[in-house]
Amino acid sequence: MDRNDAVVSVEWLHQNLENPEIKVLDASWYMPFENRDPFQEYKEEHIPGALFFDVDNISDLNTDLPHMLPSEEAFASAVTALGITNDDKIVVYDGKGMYSAPRLWWTFRVFGHDNIWVLDGGFPKWKSSGFEVQSSDSSSNEVSKSSSAIRVVEQHYKENLASPATFKVLLRPHLIWTLDKIKQNIEDKTHQHIDARVRGRFDGTAPEPRKGVRSGHIPGSKCVPFPDMLNSEQLFLPRDEIQIRFEKEGVSLENPIVVSCATGVTACIVALGLYKLGKKEIPVYDGSWTEWECQPGAIIVTVNSASSS
């Protein structure tokens, strides 16, 4: 496993699936309008031995913003409930191929765990390669652990109950950007700001998928859509092609970069693309466009004009 790449192939995982040092996590997540239940889909079929990591519910339950990073204590309790240790090598995948899994890759790195890789092409590539899948009913050990991880986070936030945690967290705050940092960066311009949403939403010519959220972008940001990192099979492009995507938008790999999207999910795909180019410490704006847009007086830049509400 090459830590300089952070991506593994389905063939590699198939050959190493029985290695007890490797834990596999299904981090599938879908937009609310898709009406898909990733946990139910996991129960119906998943990579053998994989556990489900609920991106929406293993998160900060004290905010209205979706799936924001949980506290250090909540994350440690959830990962402990899944039976993961600091010595484990983790491979994470999702049901779209390359969509929400990089969010979990980034999350583990935020909390100090570097032994994590993303499965290139995800579950679709695994299945199209003819590899075995497994189902798990509600009484199975896999589902029990996954449910326990969700439950301990709920107890942490809603009942103020601490759960045992053997997983040790080492927070890396430089990988997380807040609203205040984004505002400061508009003034100071220390970092190039990349927005991973598709061009129409960035320009304000296409609607945001979440109801009530306006489209447009943060002042000074540049659009490098996350699909530009991937081919038609949702596999990462070769490094030289990824680099061309950034250069085309005037992004210098020699200067600092911060990435955002709508809710901090697809930004992590772009952050992973940059990681593959050697930019290993790329921060993500966790609240992203959804947090920026809902501020009173938010500056919304569109292709035609800038307006203040």
ROKEDO-351366 format. One record per residue (C-alpha): x, y, z; residue in three letters; residue number from 1. Coordinates in Angstrom, 2 decimals. Layout:
N
node u = X	v = Y	w = Z	r = ALA	k = NUM
...
//
This chain:
309
node u = 0.00	v = 0.00	w = 0.00	r = MET	k = 1
node u = 1.51	v = 3.26	w = -1.21	r = ASP	k = 2
node u = 0.83	v = 6.08	w = 1.25	r = ARG	k = 3
node u = 1.92	v = 8.56	w = -1.40	r = ASN	k = 4
node u = -1.07	v = 7.60	w = -3.53	r = ASP	k = 5
node u = -3.92	v = 6.98	w = -1.03	r = ALA	k = 6
node u = -5.88	v = 5.01	w = -3.66	r = VAL	k = 7
node u = -5.93	v = 1.21	w = -4.17	r = VAL	k = 8
node u = -7.43	v = -0.87	w = -6.96	r = SER	k = 9
node u = -10.21	v = -3.41	w = -6.58	r = VAL	k = 10
node u = -7.76	v = -6.07	w = -7.75	r = GLU	k = 11
node u = -5.37	v = -5.19	w = -4.93	r = TRP	k = 12
node u = -8.13	v = -5.27	w = -2.33	r = LEU	k = 13
node u = -9.45	v = -8.59	w = -3.60	r = HIS	k = 14
node u = -5.98	v = -10.10	w = -3.22	r = GLN	k = 15
node u = -5.57	v = -8.69	w = 0.31	r = ASN	k = 16
node u = -9.10	v = -8.96	w = 1.68	r = LEU	k = 17
node u = -8.19	v = -11.74	w = 4.11	r = GLU	k = 18
node u = -5.36	v = -9.72	w = 5.67	r = ASN	k = 19
node u = -6.40	v = -9.18	w = 9.32	r = PRO	k = 20
node u = -4.60	v = -5.82	w = 9.40	r = GLU	k = 21
node u = -6.98	v = -4.41	w = 6.78	r = ILE	k = 22
node u = -10.44	v = -3.08	w = 7.68	r = LYS	k = 23
node u = -12.89	v = -2.14	w = 4.94	r = VAL	k = 24
node u = -15.52	v = 0.58	w = 5.42	r = LEU	k = 25
node u = -18.55	v = 1.36	w = 3.28	r = ASP	k = 26
node u = -18.95	v = 5.17	w = 3.45	r = ALA	k = 27
node u = -21.79	v = 5.42	w = 0.95	r = SER	k = 28
node u = -23.84	v = 8.61	w = 1.16	r = TRP	k = 29
node u = -26.44	v = 10.12	w = -1.14	r = TYR	k = 30
node u = -28.15	v = 13.46	w = -1.57	r = MET	k = 31
node u = -31.56	v = 13.69	w = 0.16	r = PRO	k = 32
node u = -33.42	v = 14.05	w = -3.16	r = PHE	k = 33
node u = -32.07	v = 10.68	w = -4.31	r = GLU	k = 34
node u = -34.22	v = 8.90	w = -1.70	r = ASN	k = 35
node u = -31.63	v = 6.19	w = -1.14	r = ARG	k = 36
node u = -30.85	v = 4.54	w = 2.19	r = ASP	k = 37
node u = -27.13	v = 3.70	w = 2.21	r = PRO	k = 38
node u = -27.31	v = 1.58	w = 5.38	r = PHE	k = 39
node u = -30.12	v = -0.55	w = 3.92	r = GLN	k = 40
node u = -28.21	v = -0.91	w = 0.67	r = GLU	k = 41
node u = -25.16	v = -1.96	w = 2.68	r = TYR	k = 42
node u = -27.21	v = -4.68	w = 4.39	r = LYS	k = 43
node u = -28.33	v = -5.98	w = 1.00	r = GLU	k = 44
node u = -24.84	v = -6.15	w = -0.49	r = GLU	k = 45
node u = -21.34	v = -5.04	w = 0.39	r = HIS	k = 46
node u = -17.73	v = -6.09	w = 0.09	r = ILE	k = 47
node u = -17.22	v = -9.16	w = 2.32	r = PRO	k = 48
node u = -16.26	v = -8.16	w = 5.86	r = GLY	k = 49
node u = -16.89	v = -4.46	w = 5.31	r = ALA	k = 50
node u = -18.56	v = -2.35	w = 7.99	r = LEU	k = 51
node u = -20.85	v = 0.60	w = 7.35	r = PHE	k = 52
node u = -19.73	v = 4.10	w = 8.39	r = PHE	k = 53
node u = -22.68	v = 6.49	w = 8.52	r = ASP	k = 54
node u = -21.36	v = 9.80	w = 7.19	r = VAL	k = 55
node u = -24.56	v = 11.66	w = 8.09	r = ASP	k = 56
node u = -24.96	v = 10.38	w = 11.65	r = ASN	k = 57
node u = -21.35	v = 10.02	w = 12.77	r = ILE	k = 58
node u = -21.08	v = 13.79	w = 12.66	r = SER	k = 59
node u = -21.70	v = 16.94	w = 14.70	r = ASP	k = 60
node u = -25.33	v = 16.55	w = 15.77	r = LEU	k = 61
node u = -25.41	v = 20.02	w = 17.34	r = ASN	k = 62
node u = -25.49	v = 21.89	w = 14.04	r = THR	k = 63
node u = -28.09	v = 22.23	w = 11.29	r = ASP	k = 64
node u = -25.36	v = 21.91	w = 8.67	r = LEU	k = 65
node u = -25.23	v = 18.37	w = 7.23	r = PRO	k = 66
node u = -22.54	v = 15.83	w = 8.21	r = HIS	k = 67
node u = -20.06	v = 18.27	w = 9.75	r = MET	k = 68
node u = -17.02	v = 16.79	w = 11.49	r = LEU	k = 69
node u = -17.84	v = 15.19	w = 14.86	r = PRO	k = 70
node u = -15.93	v = 16.07	w = 17.99	r = SER	k = 71
node u = -12.73	v = 14.19	w = 18.76	r = GLU	k = 72
node u = -14.51	v = 12.26	w = 21.53	r = GLU	k = 73
node u = -17.47	v = 11.30	w = 19.35	r = ALA	k = 74
node u = -15.25	v = 10.15	w = 16.49	r = PHE	k = 75
node u = -13.02	v = 8.09	w = 18.80	r = ALA	k = 76
node u = -16.06	v = 6.42	w = 20.36	r = SER	k = 77
node u = -17.60	v = 5.61	w = 16.98	r = ALA	k = 78
node u = -14.39	v = 4.18	w = 15.53	r = VAL	k = 79
node u = -13.85	v = 2.14	w = 18.70	r = THR	k = 80
node u = -17.39	v = 0.76	w = 18.38	r = ALA	k = 81
node u = -16.53	v = -0.36	w = 14.85	r = LEU	k = 82
node u = -13.60	v = -2.32	w = 16.28	r = GLY	k = 83
node u = -10.96	v = -0.24	w = 14.49	r = ILE	k = 84
node u = -7.60	v = 0.39	w = 16.14	r = THR	k = 85
node u = -4.81	v = 2.86	w = 15.44	r = ASN	k = 86
node u = -2.76	v = 0.01	w = 13.94	r = ASP	k = 87
node u = -5.35	v = -0.91	w = 11.32	r = ASP	k = 88
node u = -4.98	v = -0.20	w = 7.63	r = LYS	k = 89
node u = -8.34	v = 1.05	w = 6.34	r = ILE	k = 90
node u = -9.80	v = 0.89	w = 2.84	r = VAL	k = 91
node u = -12.93	v = 2.95	w = 2.30	r = VAL	k = 92
node u = -15.36	v = 2.81	w = -0.62	r = TYR	k = 93
node u = -18.80	v = 4.06	w = -1.65	r = ASP	k = 94
node u = -21.72	v = 3.05	w = -3.83	r = GLY	k = 95
node u = -21.16	v = 5.60	w = -6.58	r = LYS	k = 96
node u = -17.54	v = 4.75	w = -7.29	r = GLY	k = 97
node u = -15.80	v = 7.89	w = -6.09	r = MET	k = 98
node u = -18.11	v = 10.23	w = -4.23	r = TYR	k = 99
node u = -18.40	v = 10.13	w = -0.44	r = SER	k = 100
node u = -15.51	v = 7.76	w = 0.38	r = ALA	k = 101
node u = -12.88	v = 10.53	w = 0.10	r = PRO	k = 102
node u = -14.81	v = 12.45	w = 2.78	r = ARG	k = 103
node u = -14.12	v = 9.62	w = 5.23	r = LEU	k = 104
node u = -10.50	v = 9.40	w = 4.03	r = TRP	k = 105
node u = -10.10	v = 13.10	w = 4.87	r = TRP	k = 106
node u = -11.93	v = 12.70	w = 8.20	r = THR	k = 107
node u = -9.60	v = 9.96	w = 9.40	r = PHE	k = 108
node u = -6.62	v = 12.08	w = 8.40	r = ARG	k = 109
node u = -8.05	v = 15.08	w = 10.28	r = VAL	k = 110
node u = -8.11	v = 12.89	w = 13.38	r = PHE	k = 111
node u = -4.54	v = 11.69	w = 12.90	r = GLY	k = 112
node u = -4.92	v = 8.35	w = 11.09	r = HIS	k = 113
node u = -2.86	v = 8.18	w = 7.88	r = ASP	k = 114
node u = -3.21	v = 4.44	w = 7.22	r = ASN	k = 115
node u = -6.28	v = 4.89	w = 5.06	r = ILE	k = 116
node u = -6.84	v = 4.42	w = 1.33	r = TRP	k = 117
node u = -9.79	v = 4.93	w = -1.02	r = VAL	k = 118
node u = -10.96	v = 2.14	w = -3.32	r = LEU	k = 119
node u = -10.63	v = 3.37	w = -6.91	r = ASP	k = 120
node u = -13.98	v = 2.94	w = -8.65	r = GLY	k = 121
node u = -15.63	v = 1.87	w = -5.41	r = GLY	k = 122
node u = -18.40	v = -0.71	w = -5.16	r = PHE	k = 123
node u = -19.49	v = -0.43	w = -8.84	r = PRO	k = 124
node u = -15.97	v = -1.34	w = -9.98	r = LYS	k = 125
node u = -15.79	v = -4.16	w = -7.41	r = TRP	k = 126
node u = -19.02	v = -5.68	w = -8.73	r = LYS	k = 127
node u = -18.24	v = -5.16	w = -12.42	r = SER	k = 128
node u = -14.94	v = -6.99	w = -11.83	r = SER	k = 129
node u = -16.94	v = -10.05	w = -10.77	r = GLY	k = 130
node u = -15.81	v = -10.09	w = -7.16	r = PHE	k = 131
node u = -17.95	v = -11.60	w = -4.41	r = GLU	k = 132
node u = -20.41	v = -9.54	w = -2.40	r = VAL	k = 133
node u = -21.99	v = -10.25	w = 0.97	r = GLN	k = 134
node u = -25.31	v = -9.45	w = 2.60	r = SER	k = 135
node u = -25.85	v = -8.92	w = 6.33	r = SER	k = 136
node u = -29.10	v = -9.05	w = 8.26	r = ASP	k = 137
node u = -29.89	v = -6.87	w = 11.25	r = SER	k = 138
node u = -28.62	v = -9.49	w = 13.72	r = SER	k = 139
node u = -25.20	v = -9.84	w = 12.10	r = SER	k = 140
node u = -21.99	v = -8.76	w = 13.78	r = ASN	k = 141
node u = -21.29	v = -6.27	w = 10.96	r = GLU	k = 142
node u = -24.64	v = -4.51	w = 11.31	r = VAL	k = 143
node u = -24.42	v = -4.59	w = 15.10	r = SER	k = 144
node u = -21.06	v = -2.80	w = 15.07	r = LYS	k = 145
node u = -22.21	v = -0.26	w = 12.52	r = SER	k = 146
node u = -25.38	v = 0.48	w = 14.51	r = SER	k = 147
node u = -23.37	v = 0.77	w = 17.71	r = SER	k = 148
node u = -21.13	v = 3.41	w = 16.13	r = ALA	k = 149
node u = -24.19	v = 5.50	w = 15.27	r = ILE	k = 150
node u = -25.66	v = 5.00	w = 18.74	r = ARG	k = 151
node u = -22.58	v = 6.12	w = 20.69	r = VAL	k = 152
node u = -22.47	v = 9.37	w = 18.71	r = VAL	k = 153
node u = -26.15	v = 10.01	w = 19.47	r = GLU	k = 154
node u = -25.47	v = 9.38	w = 23.16	r = GLN	k = 155
node u = -22.51	v = 11.73	w = 23.08	r = HIS	k = 156
node u = -24.49	v = 14.65	w = 21.66	r = TYR	k = 157
node u = -28.04	v = 14.07	w = 22.90	r = LYS	k = 158
node u = -27.46	v = 12.51	w = 26.31	r = GLU	k = 159
node u = -23.96	v = 13.78	w = 27.10	r = ASN	k = 160
node u = -22.87	v = 10.20	w = 27.72	r = LEU	k = 161
node u = -19.24	v = 9.25	w = 27.18	r = ALA	k = 162
node u = -18.55	v = 5.87	w = 25.59	r = SER	k = 163
node u = -15.34	v = 3.88	w = 25.98	r = PRO	k = 164
node u = -12.75	v = 4.77	w = 23.36	r = ALA	k = 165
node u = -9.54	v = 2.88	w = 22.72	r = THR	k = 166
node u = -8.92	v = 4.61	w = 19.38	r = PHE	k = 167
node u = -6.55	v = 7.51	w = 20.00	r = LYS	k = 168
node u = -7.20	v = 10.77	w = 18.15	r = VAL	k = 169
node u = -4.57	v = 13.34	w = 17.20	r = LEU	k = 170
node u = -6.40	v = 16.35	w = 15.77	r = LEU	k = 171
node u = -4.83	v = 18.14	w = 12.80	r = ARG	k = 172
node u = -6.60	v = 21.50	w = 12.83	r = PRO	k = 173
node u = -4.66	v = 22.78	w = 9.79	r = HIS	k = 174
node u = -6.71	v = 20.41	w = 7.60	r = LEU	k = 175
node u = -10.01	v = 22.04	w = 8.66	r = ILE	k = 176
node u = -11.08	v = 25.49	w = 7.56	r = TRP	k = 177
node u = -13.91	v = 27.45	w = 9.15	r = THR	k = 178
node u = -16.11	v = 30.30	w = 7.96	r = LEU	k = 179
node u = -13.84	v = 32.81	w = 9.70	r = ASP	k = 180
node u = -10.78	v = 31.45	w = 7.88	r = LYS	k = 181
node u = -12.55	v = 31.73	w = 4.53	r = ILE	k = 182
node u = -13.53	v = 35.33	w = 5.27	r = LYS	k = 183
node u = -9.97	v = 36.15	w = 6.26	r = GLN	k = 184
node u = -8.63	v = 34.51	w = 3.12	r = ASN	k = 185
node u = -10.79	v = 36.77	w = 0.94	r = ILE	k = 186
node u = -8.87	v = 39.68	w = 2.44	r = GLU	k = 187
node u = -5.42	v = 38.14	w = 2.78	r = ASP	k = 188
node u = -5.44	v = 35.82	w = -0.25	r = LYS	k = 189
node u = -2.97	v = 33.43	w = 1.38	r = THR	k = 190
node u = -4.61	v = 30.38	w = -0.25	r = HIS	k = 191
node u = -6.05	v = 29.69	w = -3.67	r = GLN	k = 192
node u = -9.67	v = 28.70	w = -3.06	r = HIS	k = 193
node u = -10.95	v = 25.83	w = -5.22	r = ILE	k = 194
node u = -14.69	v = 25.08	w = -5.40	r = ASP	k = 195
node u = -15.41	v = 21.47	w = -6.40	r = ALA	k = 196
node u = -19.04	v = 21.98	w = -7.45	r = ARG	k = 197
node u = -19.99	v = 21.74	w = -11.10	r = VAL	k = 198
node u = -19.65	v = 24.87	w = -13.22	r = ARG	k = 199
node u = -23.34	v = 25.79	w = -13.46	r = GLY	k = 200
node u = -23.80	v = 25.88	w = -9.70	r = ARG	k = 201
node u = -20.55	v = 27.81	w = -9.29	r = PHE	k = 202
node u = -21.58	v = 30.36	w = -11.94	r = ASP	k = 203
node u = -25.10	v = 30.69	w = -10.57	r = GLY	k = 204
node u = -26.72	v = 29.46	w = -13.79	r = THR	k = 205
node u = -27.86	v = 26.09	w = -12.38	r = ALA	k = 206
node u = -29.77	v = 25.49	w = -9.11	r = PRO	k = 207
node u = -28.32	v = 23.97	w = -5.98	r = GLU	k = 208
node u = -29.81	v = 20.53	w = -5.22	r = PRO	k = 209
node u = -30.69	v = 21.49	w = -1.64	r = ARG	k = 210
node u = -33.95	v = 23.39	w = -1.32	r = LYS	k = 211
node u = -33.61	v = 27.03	w = -0.37	r = GLY	k = 212
node u = -29.88	v = 27.23	w = -1.13	r = VAL	k = 213
node u = -28.90	v = 29.77	w = -3.80	r = ARG	k = 214
node u = -26.21	v = 29.03	w = -6.34	r = SER	k = 215
node u = -23.13	v = 31.13	w = -7.02	r = GLY	k = 216
node u = -19.72	v = 31.16	w = -5.38	r = HIS	k = 217
node u = -17.50	v = 32.66	w = -2.71	r = ILE	k = 218
node u = -15.51	v = 35.73	w = -3.81	r = PRO	k = 219
node u = -12.10	v = 34.85	w = -5.17	r = GLY	k = 220
node u = -12.74	v = 31.13	w = -5.58	r = SER	k = 221
node u = -12.01	v = 29.12	w = -8.74	r = LYS	k = 222
node u = -14.03	v = 26.22	w = -10.14	r = CYS	k = 223
node u = -12.35	v = 22.83	w = -10.54	r = VAL	k = 224
node u = -15.34	v = 20.43	w = -10.59	r = PRO	k = 225
node u = -14.77	v = 17.12	w = -8.85	r = PHE	k = 226
node u = -15.76	v = 15.08	w = -11.97	r = PRO	k = 227
node u = -12.65	v = 16.55	w = -13.62	r = ASP	k = 228
node u = -10.58	v = 14.24	w = -11.39	r = MET	k = 229
node u = -12.25	v = 11.07	w = -12.72	r = LEU	k = 230
node u = -12.85	v = 9.03	w = -15.84	r = ASN	k = 231
node u = -16.17	v = 7.50	w = -16.93	r = SER	k = 232
node u = -15.68	v = 4.52	w = -14.57	r = GLU	k = 233
node u = -15.20	v = 6.85	w = -11.60	r = GLN	k = 234
node u = -11.51	v = 5.96	w = -11.47	r = LEU	k = 235
node u = -8.93	v = 8.66	w = -10.85	r = PHE	k = 236
node u = -7.28	v = 10.01	w = -13.97	r = LEU	k = 237
node u = -3.50	v = 9.67	w = -14.37	r = PRO	k = 238
node u = -1.54	v = 12.29	w = -12.44	r = ARG	k = 239
node u = -0.51	v = 14.28	w = -15.51	r = ASP	k = 240
node u = -4.14	v = 14.62	w = -16.61	r = GLU	k = 241
node u = -5.22	v = 15.72	w = -13.13	r = ILE	k = 242
node u = -2.48	v = 18.34	w = -13.13	r = GLN	k = 243
node u = -3.73	v = 19.70	w = -16.45	r = ILE	k = 244
node u = -7.20	v = 20.18	w = -14.94	r = ARG	k = 245
node u = -5.79	v = 22.49	w = -12.27	r = PHE	k = 246
node u = -3.46	v = 24.35	w = -14.63	r = GLU	k = 247
node u = -6.38	v = 25.02	w = -16.99	r = LYS	k = 248
node u = -8.14	v = 26.96	w = -14.22	r = GLU	k = 249
node u = -5.04	v = 28.94	w = -13.29	r = GLY	k = 250
node u = -4.33	v = 27.01	w = -10.09	r = VAL	k = 251
node u = -0.65	v = 26.93	w = -9.12	r = SER	k = 252
node u = 0.47	v = 23.76	w = -7.36	r = LEU	k = 253
node u = 3.37	v = 25.74	w = -5.94	r = GLU	k = 254
node u = 1.08	v = 27.89	w = -3.76	r = ASN	k = 255
node u = -1.26	v = 27.02	w = -0.85	r = PRO	k = 256
node u = -4.76	v = 25.74	w = -1.65	r = ILE	k = 257
node u = -8.03	v = 25.30	w = 0.24	r = VAL	k = 258
node u = -10.97	v = 23.33	w = -1.18	r = VAL	k = 259
node u = -14.73	v = 23.62	w = -0.67	r = SER	k = 260
node u = -17.90	v = 22.32	w = -2.31	r = CYS	k = 261
node u = -21.53	v = 22.31	w = -1.12	r = ALA	k = 262
node u = -21.30	v = 20.45	w = 2.20	r = THR	k = 263
node u = -17.68	v = 19.26	w = 2.44	r = GLY	k = 264
node u = -18.08	v = 15.93	w = 0.62	r = VAL	k = 265
node u = -16.95	v = 16.29	w = -2.99	r = THR	k = 266
node u = -14.27	v = 18.81	w = -1.98	r = ALA	k = 267
node u = -12.47	v = 15.79	w = -0.56	r = CYS	k = 268
node u = -12.33	v = 14.21	w = -4.04	r = ILE	k = 269
node u = -10.40	v = 17.25	w = -5.26	r = VAL	k = 270
node u = -8.26	v = 17.20	w = -2.10	r = ALA	k = 271
node u = -7.46	v = 13.57	w = -2.87	r = LEU	k = 272
node u = -6.57	v = 14.50	w = -6.44	r = GLY	k = 273
node u = -4.17	v = 17.10	w = -5.08	r = LEU	k = 274
node u = -2.78	v = 14.52	w = -2.65	r = TYR	k = 275
node u = -1.94	v = 12.30	w = -5.62	r = LYS	k = 276
node u = 0.02	v = 15.26	w = -7.03	r = LEU	k = 277
node u = 2.06	v = 15.52	w = -3.82	r = GLY	k = 278
node u = -0.03	v = 18.22	w = -2.10	r = LYS	k = 279
node u = -0.68	v = 16.21	w = 1.07	r = LYS	k = 280
node u = -1.82	v = 18.87	w = 3.53	r = GLU	k = 281
node u = -4.78	v = 20.43	w = 1.70	r = ILE	k = 282
node u = -7.43	v = 21.86	w = 4.04	r = PRO	k = 283
node u = -11.16	v = 21.52	w = 3.36	r = VAL	k = 284
node u = -13.74	v = 24.16	w = 4.31	r = TYR	k = 285
node u = -16.08	v = 21.92	w = 6.29	r = ASP	k = 286
node u = -19.21	v = 24.09	w = 6.13	r = GLY	k = 287
node u = -18.57	v = 24.92	w = 2.46	r = SER	k = 288
node u = -21.14	v = 26.68	w = 0.27	r = TRP	k = 289
node u = -24.13	v = 25.67	w = 2.41	r = THR	k = 290
node u = -22.70	v = 27.51	w = 5.41	r = GLU	k = 291
node u = -21.45	v = 30.49	w = 3.39	r = TRP	k = 292
node u = -24.72	v = 31.04	w = 1.51	r = GLU	k = 293
node u = -26.95	v = 31.07	w = 4.61	r = CYS	k = 294
node u = -25.08	v = 33.87	w = 6.40	r = GLN	k = 295
node u = -26.88	v = 37.19	w = 6.75	r = PRO	k = 296
node u = -25.37	v = 39.51	w = 4.14	r = GLY	k = 297
node u = -23.52	v = 36.73	w = 2.34	r = ALA	k = 298
node u = -21.72	v = 37.91	w = -0.78	r = ILE	k = 299
node u = -22.92	v = 35.69	w = -3.63	r = ILE	k = 300
node u = -20.84	v = 35.94	w = -6.81	r = VAL	k = 301
node u = -22.38	v = 34.73	w = -10.09	r = THR	k = 302
node u = -21.20	v = 34.71	w = -13.67	r = VAL	k = 303
node u = -23.13	v = 37.91	w = -14.36	r = ASN	k = 304
node u = -22.87	v = 39.92	w = -11.17	r = SER	k = 305
node u = -22.04	v = 40.04	w = -7.46	r = ALA	k = 306
node u = -24.94	v = 40.66	w = -5.11	r = SER	k = 307
node u = -25.43	v = 40.98	w = -1.37	r = SER	k = 308
node u = -28.50	v = 39.74	w = 0.45	r = SER	k = 309
//
